[in-house]
Each structure stands twice: as structure tokens, then as C-alpha cells.
Amino acid sequence: FVADPFMVRENNTWYMFFEVMNLHTKKGEIGLALSDDGLNWTYKQIVLSEPFHLSYPYVFKWENEYYMIPETKRTNSIRLYRAVDFPMKWSFESTLLEGYAFEDASVVRFGGKWWMFTSVTCSFLYLYYAEILSGPWIMHSQSPVIRGDPKISRPGGRVIIFQDKIVRFTQDCQLIYGNQVRAFEITELTTTSYKEREIKEEPVLRASGSGWNAKG
């Protein structure tokens, strides 16, 4: 199967990075597809593979360089990769955090700092911040900012800044893994405080009940 698509646009081309579950190795690898219009896609190849499982390829551009933070929870760490030849060739840059089975780390640049959201066991959302991308990353004083709630803890896509509002998406994993996606506006984000509110009661996306997305 394929999962966890992240897209960026460069020189009038859309690049989609996503998890590919390799049936031979029984682990996830990061694949790439290209599109001119965001609708019709051509699969290219695997662009990142490691001895351990990879997923959730959080790709972003910073200071004219492309970076990726794939989920590498089986290493009990969060790892940063840099494109040495975008989009095909990626190189390990540094370990940002270690010590836990971190899930779906998602970063955003806001207020002159980097902020990272990541979950543990789908039920606890941790927040970290850093002055520069390579760290050191400091755990927020309110972390975990969500405790024991699988409905809203696990990140579910790119953290975006839209109309001066920070929006984070979360996978609702209460019934099954990723059965729907919710959106939250972060209303207060400093090194000492964190507040958010759900943008609306209904989920942004939900299982359709039939077809490829029947369950989530």
C-alpha cells in the first residue's frame, strides 16, 4: 500500500512524497510521484530507504534547501534528512530527538522559532521548540500538551499558517488508526504557553464507508 502523502511545488511541478510499503522487506520506504497539475500523477521511484521502517515523509523548504523528517519511530528517534539532489537523492543530516518511539513529527516555523509536534502511542501530543532547525530541541513546559486522548493527539499532516492562523491537523485514532482527521487552530504559542481550539465540530475528513477509504 501507499500512505502519508506530502506535496511541494517547485518550478511549476508538483512533487509528492509518500510511504510505500515494500512487501519484500516488510518495511516502509519513501516513494516519489510527479505532476504538472496536481491531478494526474506519474510514479517515479523510491527516493529514501533505510534498514528500518520509514513513513510520513514531512518534506519542506527552508533557506533554499529541501528537508525531510520521515517517521523513524523504530529507531526511537526523530531524524532530519536533506536533499543533496532534489527530489531524487536525500542524505541523513542529524538526529533531532531521541529516546521515545516518536510518531509523525510535524514542524512549523513561527515567531522566529521552530516548533515540533509529535505523538507517542497515539495518545500523547508532545511539543518542542528550537532556535534553529538542527536544534537543540527543548521540550515545551506544558508537554505533553495533550494527555491520553487518541482522538486528537497524533499529527495528521502539514502544520500550516493560513490568514495569520496556525492550523494543525490530527488523526483521530480512537476507534481505529486514522479513521478521521480533525483541524485545530493554535490560539497561543509561546515557549511557556500553548492553547488551541477545534476549528469545527465535524472532522475535516472521515471514512467513506466504502471503497479504498472505507475505514479511514
N, C-alpha and C positions, 0 to 999 in steps of 0.2 A: 504494500500500500504506500501511498504518499500522504504527507500531512504537513501542517505548520508552515504555510506559505508566507514569505515576506518578499515584498516587491520594492524596487527602487527604479528610478528613471534617470537615464544618462544618455545624452546626445540622441534624443528622440527615440530611444529604445527602452522598452521595459525589460527588467531582469527579475526573474522570480527564483528565489532560493527556497528549498523545501526539503523536508526529510524524505528519504527513500529507504524503506525497509528492505534490506538485502536478504532474500530468502536463503542464500547460500551461507552467509556469515552469521545470520541471525542477529544483525545489529543495524542500527540506523546510520545512513551516510547522507551527505548533503548534495542534492542534485540542483541542476540549473535548467531553466527554460527561458526562451526569448520571445518577445512580441513587439510588433510595431504599434498595435492599437489597444493592447491590454485585454483583448478578447480572444484572439487567435494565437495560440502558443505552439512553439516548436521545442521539444525536449532536446537538450544538448548532451550533457554528460554529468557524471559525478565530479564535483569540484573539491570536496573535502571528505577524507576518510581517515579514521584513526583505529587503533586496536580496540577501542571502546565505543559504546553507542553514542551517536550524535542525533540531535533533533533540534527543533525550534531555532533555526538559524537567524538570530536577530541581527540583521545587517543594517548599517547606517554609514553616513559620510561625515567626516569631521576633518577640517583643515585640509581639504582636497585629497584626503585618503579615505578609502573604504575599510571598514572594520566589521567583524562579525563576532557575536557572542553566542555560540550554539550551546544548547543544554548539554552538559557533560556530567550529570549528577553521579554517574557510576564511578567517577574519579574523586567524588566528594570535593569538587572544586568548581569555580567559575573561571573559564579560560577565554582570553582575548586573542583573536586572530586578525591579521592584517592582509589585505590584498596586495601581493607583490606584482601581480599581473592581472588586473581586474578584467573580467569576472572569473577567470579560469583557475588562477593559482593563488592559494592562501597559505600563509605561514603563521605558525604559533608565535605570539608576541609575548604574552606574560600571563601569569595566574593572578586573577584579581582578588579572589577569596577562596578559602579552603576550610575544610573541617566539617561540612554538612553535605547531605545529598540535595543540593540546591536545584530547584525546578524553575525552568522558563524565565531566566533572568532578563529583565527589560530595563533599559536605561533611557534617560532623557536629560538634556542639557537645559537648565532653567536657573535664572537668578545668579549666573556666574559660577554655578557648580554643576557637577554631575550627580544624578540621583539614580539609584538602582532599586528596583522592586524584584523580589524573588520569594518563592514559597518553599516550604518544607512540609512534606506529607500532605500536600494539597489543602491543609487546614490552617496554616500559619503564614501570614504575609510579613516578610522582613523588609525593612527599608535601610539603605545605606547611602552615604554621600561621600564625594571626593572633590578635591580642587582640580585635579587633572585626571584624565581617563585611566591612566596606568595606576592611579592610587597614590598613597594608601587610602583604602576604603574604610570608612568609620561607620559602625552601626549606630543608627538613629536611637536617641534615648528612649523613644516610645516603642521600639521594636520588641516583639512583633507588633505591628500596628493593627493587625487583625489576628485574633486568637481563637483557634478551634472552630472555624466556620468554613467548611468546604464549599459553601455556595459562592463565596466572594474572595477567596484568598489567592487562588492560583492565577498568575497573569495569563491573559488571553490575546496577546497581540501587541503591536507597537503603541507605546505611550505617545500621545500626540498633543501638540499645543494648537488649539483652534479658537480663533477670536479671543486671544489672550486667556483662554481657559486651558488648564491641563486636564486631559481626559485619559484615564487608564481603563483598559478592558480586562475582564476577568472571566475565567472559565468556571461555570457552575458545575461542581463535581459531587454534589450531594447524593444524587441517585446513581448516576454512572459518570465516568470520566468524560468531561466536556459535553454534557448534554445540552447546555445553552450558554450564551455569552451575555454578560451584563456590562454596562458602562457606568463609570463613576467620575464625577468632576472633583478634582482635588481643590478644595477651597482654601487650604492653609498648608504651606510647605516651607518650613524653616528647619534649621538644624536642631531645634528644640521642640517643635510642634508639628502636628500633622492632623488634618481634618479632611474628610471627603463626604460627598453625598451622592446617592444614586441618581442618575440623570432622569430616569423614569422607572415606573414600577415594572413595566413589561421588559423582558430581555431584548437585547438588540438582535440576537439570532437564537433560534431554537430548533430542536429536532423536528423534521418534517413529518415523521410518522411512516414514510415510505421512501423507497429508492436508496441512493448512496448515502444520504444523510438522515436515514430513518431514525437513528438513535442519538445523533449529536452532530 
